Amino acid sequence: DGLAELLAALRVAEGRLEGALRDADRKRGDADAAAVQDAQRIDEAHAGRAEPLIWEGIIVVSWAGEKGGLGALSLAKKAKAMYEASIALDANALDGSAYNSLGVLYYKVPGWPIGFGDKDKARDLIQKALAINPKGIDPNYFYGEFLIETKHPEEAVTYLERAQQAPPRPGRQIADVGRREEIRVLLEKIKSR
């Protein structure tokens, strides 16, 4: 069915973007665009599959984060559409990652009149991701981060500690190391209050 090859190719595209983020600013735009193009080609080659849409959305959101400002909003909207399409195809794909990623967009993007941000919708979406993947590093981390941002740091500790204990993800070792460092930083921040 080619899913393993598809996911490997998408990880390469994500790796290219991660590498670009560590390079000089001059190189970032080219690498970001190349990663998005890679993801688009993979998505087109596997039309009707939720997984490529999720990965393409993740790559587009990473690019938006690098771009920043109002220019990032159009990319965030594009990723939102990808996550919504992925959920329509298979809400459980990649352990509910589309729900998680869409929830993160809803709490990070500004609300009306600038953007589509909505904290209540964010909570609902990340909770759906947690229902699908209760021990996963990403849904627990992002729900913990969400709770901190919505002024519930004590509740966040449970989710951040659960994220810290999450099993490693095959092929995602570099991402897991980075995520665990982000978890450590947030837990330290809570404990220093």
N, C-alpha and C positions, 0 to 999 in steps of 0.2 A: 504494500500500500504506500510505501515511500515516506511514511511519516517520520521515521528516524532520520532519513536524509534531509527532509524538509526542515526539521528542527535543527539539525546540525548546520545547515546553510544559514538559517536565521540567526543562530548563535554566532556564526562568523560575521554576519552583518552587524550584530550588536557589538561584537568584539572590535570591529573596525571603528564603530562610533566611540566606544570606550577609549580606544587608542587615540582617536582624534581629540578627545577631551583632554588628554594628557599632553598633546602636542601644542606647538605655538598657535596663537590665534589665527595667523595667516593661513594655516593649513586646515583649520577646523571647518570652514565653510565647504571646502571641496570634499572632505571626508564625510561630513554630515550628509551632503547631497548624494554622495556615492552610496552610503549606507541606506538611505531612503530609497534610492533607485534599485538597489539589490533587493530590498524588502518588497518593493512593488513588483519586480519581475517574478519573485517567488510566489507572491500572492496571486498574480495573474496565471502562473503555471499551475496553481492549485486552487482555482476558483471553486467556491462552494465549501471550502474548509475554514473552520473558525481559527485554527492555530496561526496561519500566516497573517490574518487580520490583527490578531492580538500583538504579535511580534512587530508588525509594521507600525501599529499604534504606539508601542513602547519606544520604538526608534524615533518616530515623529515627535513624541513628547520629550525625549532627550534632546532633540534638536531645538525644540521650542524653549527648553530650559536654558540652553546655550544662547539662543537668540535674545530672550528676555523682552520685557516691555510689551507694548501693544502689538508689535510684530509677531510675538509668540501666540497671540490669541487665535489667529487664523489657523495656526498649526494645531493648537489645542482643540479647536472645533473639528478639524480633520480627524484627529485621533479619537475624539468622542464618537464621531460617526462610525469609525472602524470598530470600536469596542461595542457599540450598539448593534452593528451588523453581525459581529462575532457572537454576541449573546443570542441573537435571533437564530443563528445557525446551530450553536451548541453552547449553552450557558455553562456547562461543566468542563469545557475544553481547558487544558492546561491548569487543572484544579481550580477553576473559577477565576482565573487571572483577569478576564475582561471585567468582571464585576469589581474586582479590587482596583484595577487601573482606572476604571471609569469613576469609581468612588473618590480616588485620589484627585482626579481632575476636578470633580465637583467641590472639593474643599480647598483646592489650591487656586483655582481660577476665580477672579473677582465675580461677585454677583451682579445683578441688574443694577444700573443700566449698561455697565461695561461688558460684562460677560454672562456666563450661564451658571456661575457658582451657586451652590445651594448646600448648606451644611446638613440639613435634614436628609436630603437625597444622598449625600455622601455617606452618612451613617448607615442608611438602609442598604446601600450597595456594598459597602465593606462588610457589613454583617452577613450579607448573602455569600460573599467570598469566604468568610469565616465558617459559615455553615457547610460549605463544600470542602474546605481545606482547614479544619480547626487547628491543626498543628503546624501549618505552613509558616515559613519565616516572613514572607511578604504580607499576607493579610494581618498577621499579628503585629508586625512592625508598624504598618501604616495605620492600623486602628489605634495603636498606642500613640503614634504621632498625632493623629486626629484628636484623640482625647486631650493631649497636651495643648494643642492649638485651640481647643474649645473649653479650656480652663478646667479640665478634670484630670490633673496629673496623677493623683493617687490611684485612680482607676487604670491609668495607662501602665503602671508598673506591672500588673498581672500579664498584660498582653506583650509588653516588651520582654519580660522574663520568659514567656512562652516562646517568643520569637528567637530568643537567645538559645533555647534548647531544641529548636527545630532541627530535624534531620537534614544532612547535607543534600543538595540537589545535584543529581548527576549532570556533569557538563557545565555546572554553574559555580564552580569553586571560587573563581575570582569575584564574582558578584556576591557570593555568600560571605567572603572575607570582608568586603566593603560594607555589606549590610550589617554584619556583626559589630563593626566599628561604629556605625551610625547608632546602633542599639546601645552600645556602651556609652556613647556621648549623651544620648537622651536620658539614660538612667542616672548618669552622673549629674546632669542638669537638674533632674527631679530631686535627687538626694541633697543637692547643695542649696536648695531653697530654704 
